[in-house]
Amino acid sequence: MADTNQGHQTPTRYFTAEGVGETLDKHMKKVTVKGREFLCDESVAFGGEDSAPGSMDYFIAAILF
């Protein structure tokens, strides 16, 4: 396989993420990341009220972005 860097060193990159989470109700949670708020609730089948996207909904959306 050919060396595509041609002697150039690839720069090191770092990524840091911080957030604050709190439980509002039984399964209702609020997370704040970079000043943006995300609400999460589970479906009725899992004991929530289905009033906001579930945690897996956000996970799937993150993968698709």
Secondary structure, DSSP 4 states (H G I P E B T S, - for coil): ---TTTTPPPPP-------EEEE-SSS-EEEEETTEEEEE---GGGTS---S--HHHHHHHHHH-
